[in-house]
């Protein structure tokens, strides 16, 4: 039972470390993707305004 408890503790720590690593600063590709998303949203709003929706 002690081995299982140590294994669970190790898994939780490993998952926590990967979670912290995944939350680092945004890279250039992610920033570019966000700009594209924003542009598409703006274009959709303008299209809806022109179509009277």
N, C-alpha and C positions, 0 to 999 in steps of 0.2 A: 504494500500500500504506500510505503514511503517513496518508492521509486516512481509510482504513478503521480504522486503529488509533486515531486521534483520535475517530472516531465511536463506536467501542466503549467508549473511556474515558468519553466524554460520557454514553452510555447507562447505564453502570454507576453513574456519579455521580448521575444523575437517579433511577434506581431506588433507590439508597441514601437519597437525600433523602426520597422518598415513603415508604420504609420507616420512617424515623425519625419522620416526621410522623404516620404511622398508629399509632405506639406511644405516643401522648400519653396523658394521663390520661383515664380513662373518663368519659363524659358521663352526664347524668342518665337518658337513655333506656337506655343500656347497663346502668347500675346497677339500674334498675327491672326490666329483663329478667332479670338474674341473680337478683333477689329472687323473681321469678315462677318461674323454673326451680327454685330451692331449695324454694319452697313446693310445687310439683308433685311433686318428689322425695319430700318429707316426707309428702305426702298418699298417694302410692303405697306408701310403706313402711307407713303406718298401715293402709291398705286391705289389704295383704298380711298384716299381723299379725291383723287382724280375720277374714280369710278362712282363716287358719291355713296360709298358704303360706310 
